[in-house]
Amino acid sequence: MSTTVDHHREPAQDRSAPGPAGSLGLHLRDVTLEVGDGGEKVRALDHVDLSVAPGEFVAVIGPSGAGKSSLLAVAGALAAPTSGVVEVLGQDLAGLRGQGQLAAFRRRHLGFVFQSGNLVPALTAADQLRLARRIAHRGGRSRSFDPAPLLEAVDMGHRAGHRPGQLSGGERQRVGIARALVNQPSLLLVDEPTAALDRRRSQDIVALLARQCHQRGIAGVMVTHDHDVLDHCDRVVEMVDGRLVDRRSVTLRP
Amino acid sequence: MFLALRELAFARGRFSLMGLVIGLIAILMVLLSGLSSGLVNDGVSGLKSLPVSAFAFDEGTKTDNAFSRSVVDTDQLAAWRGQPDVAEAELMGTSIMNAVTDDGQQVDLTMFGVEPDGFLAPEAADGGALDGPAGIVVSESLRGEGIDLGTVITLDRINTELEVVGFTEGQATFGHVDIAYLPLATWQLIAAGQAPDGAAPTDAHLAALDFDQASVIALQGAEGSELAVGSAEAFAAGDAAATTTTLSLEESFNASPGYQAETMTLSMIQVFLYAIGALVVGAFFTVWTIQRGHELAVLRALGASAGYLLRDGLAQASILLVSFTALGVAAGVGLGSLMPEGMPFALEAQPIAVASALTILLGLVGAAVAVLRVTRIEPISALGGNR
């Protein structure tokens, strides 16, 4: 398994999405999120600015409760910020009205990878991908979908007929990554992907995530506690008390 | 359906357990329906088979057991015959008596006194029609009790002898007692207390009788008339003229012995069964949906609409309900056919179809209430920090 992040960074594809050219990827501008907690407002995100370009894979680290998950939530159209602008693919998320439009945006443009895969227990690896396809597309386009190439891409072609209960933690996470890629997302949001994995597998998984983002021109944001995997990331930012601190930028290409 | 079918296969243990409960409810429902139909048949099959639109009882007769209480006479009959839309109107006598066959067997009989050449006269499937003053046509179901053509039956206490001359086609019972049709005049002879002791009634007895009363007036409305469909307004005019209280054939079932109490008891049990079914199915799907809460939150985060998950959940519940209700009904019908002879039990397609539909429908309502939870699941809870 390759642990290098050597790759061909493809130019971001035009995904015929609205918005001005050059604003593809993820842009958070002065984003603040206040969470009501028994009448007392907690500032989970405090004037956060973050841009992730297509094909760039960024890690977000920081202690528990620093607001990492909140960052994923607002970037992933799961929570609306109290103030500030969240722009994905040139679309200001504030322009999406209601749960229905938000869900539609998520299934068309976003990919999620969760802790320990979070697969549906009843479905085989191939069916996990088929379900993600069906969620995004009605009718014929989902029926003609072939999950095999994507499973091959995450080295899970040989496990297509296995259910989550028959897979190891690393294998589950690979299926989870393939599932996130099914609908060709522009933005990949990754939540603690190595929480349940040993060191070697963690390296493999994060390398795989970085490679997929680079190859497919996807803007990737990964929240993690695991400092051993940061080498695979193009950039690492740290969150402290809801504020974002650029910790280091890694240039991985000559 | 994609997820629904795969989950049914994956969690087949849990779903079979639930299916078993649904199936058992369906079996119970078929058996209750059979018992209910059987009791109705036993109670009023004799009335159902009459070509009657309505019965006119003497005015003010208490509905409960009115067939035995009511007394009407020929003046009232004449008043009804004068009404428009009345195709046929005849006096009919009803009474329940004990009797002994010539070989000492005790039998209970509902005596239906009808004009031998009138519209109420029974068609004998075996033997002859009502003829002489001592001939009776009895329910087919009495064959099992050692009664045959030519059997002489002696009525208790008055010791009047009657002879079986025919059998009706199929069961004819009233208030769980087999029916014996006899000529109205003979019925009146018995009712007047002038029946001969230790002998059969003869034409001479009948000629000497001066008695014009019977229990009820049987009415048949002209085809397509209001009276024929049992409209209350159509009865009102006749009731006013004849000082009677008229009930349509269906309403009159309640006037037969025990009918209302039996059907109400069974209906109540059935209502409870439906409610229990809906609640059990609702409880199962509530637990199932809560159990899948995190998985559903993940699917919502992936962008599945609430409608998609709702449809999927309802499809799952429908498949479960329809398939196991069908299995239960099949098993219930199988069990029902093993019911011992003599038990009031009748499997009829229509009540079983209605009951199956209700089981499925109410089960779906229960499941829908549970599955509606998916619309309240917050997709944000899929993220680790909010677990």
Contacts between the chains, C-beta under 8 A, distances in Angstrom:
chain1	res1	chain2	res2	distance
A	64	B	385	7.9
A	68	B	385	7.1
A	69	B	383	4.9
A	69	B	384	6.5
A	69	B	385	3.2
A	69	B	386	6.6
A	70	B	385	7.7
A	72	B	383	5.9
A	73	B	380	5.3
A	73	B	383	6.0
A	76	B	301	7.2
A	78	B	301	6.3
A	78	B	379	5.5
A	78	B	380	4.3
A	78	B	382	7.8
A	78	B	383	7.1
A	79	B	380	5.6
A	99	B	306	7.0
A	100	B	305	6.4
A	103	B	300	6.9
A	103	B	303	4.9
A	103	B	304	7.0
A	103	B	305	5.3
A	103	B	306	7.8
A	103	B	379	7.4
A	104	B	303	6.8
A	104	B	305	7.5
A	105	B	303	7.6
A	106	B	301	6.9
A	106	B	302	6.8
A	106	B	303	3.8
A	106	B	379	7.8
A	107	B	302	6.4
A	107	B	303	2.5
A	107	B	304	7.1
A	108	B	303	7.2
A	110	B	303	7.3
A	112	B	298	7.8
A	112	B	301	5.5
A	112	B	302	6.0
A	112	B	382	7.3
A	114	B	298	6.3
A	114	B	301	7.9
A	114	B	382	6.2
A	114	B	383	7.4
A	114	B	384	6.9
A	115	B	384	4.4
A	115	B	387	8.0
A	118	B	294	7.2
A	118	B	295	7.5
A	118	B	298	4.7
A	118	B	382	6.8
A	120	B	3	7.0
A	120	B	295	5.5
A	120	B	298	7.7
A	120	B	299	7.3
A	121	B	10	6.8
A	121	B	295	7.1
A	122	B	3	7.3
A	122	B	6	4.9
A	122	B	7	4.4
A	122	B	9	7.5
A	122	B	10	3.4
A	122	B	11	6.8
A	123	B	3	7.5
A	123	B	6	5.7
A	123	B	10	7.9
A	127	B	2	7.8
A	127	B	6	6.3
A	130	B	2	7.0
A	131	B	2	6.1
A	131	B	3	6.1
A	131	B	299	7.7
A	132	B	302	6.0
A	134	B	2	5.5
A	135	B	299	6.9
A	135	B	302	5.9
A	135	B	303	5.8
A	135	B	304	4.4
A	135	B	308	6.5
A	136	B	303	6.5
A	163	B	10	7.4
A	179	B	302	7.7
A	191	B	383	5.4
A	191	B	384	5.1
A	191	B	385	8.0
A	192	B	384	5.1
A	195	B	384	7.1
